[in-house]
Amino acid sequence: MAEDGSAMAFWQAGVGFVRVAVKVQPRSRRPSVGGTIAGATASGPAKLRLRIAVAAPAEGGRANAAVCAALAAALDVPREAVALIAGASSADKILRVDGDPALLAERLAAL
């Protein structure tokens, strides 16, 4: 949930971090970060997720590394501040971004 408590946000603030739900498109011709997609997931009802398209293939963790790097660049945080916490072998992933939740929420809202 976002700071305002909105259930339709694709991120959830914690103490010193935010969790971001993403939908990844590997092997994309047009790498990008932005926009949202809603849809059912394997774990439950429809959820909003941030779209991230990367050129890297979904082999050997290359797409996962590219997704973390792309989100770090989009949020203007160090690459080390972004970590994959769920969905290593799925297009639906949860990433943890360390930093000031209020600042990160502003940047995420702008995506």
Secondary structure, DSSP 8 states (H G I E B T S, - for coil): --TT--TT-SEEE-SSEEEEEEEEETT-SS-EEEEEEEEEETTEEEEEEEEEE-SS-SSTTHHHHHHHHHHHHHHT--GGGEEEEE-TTSSEEEEEEES-HHHHHHHHHH-
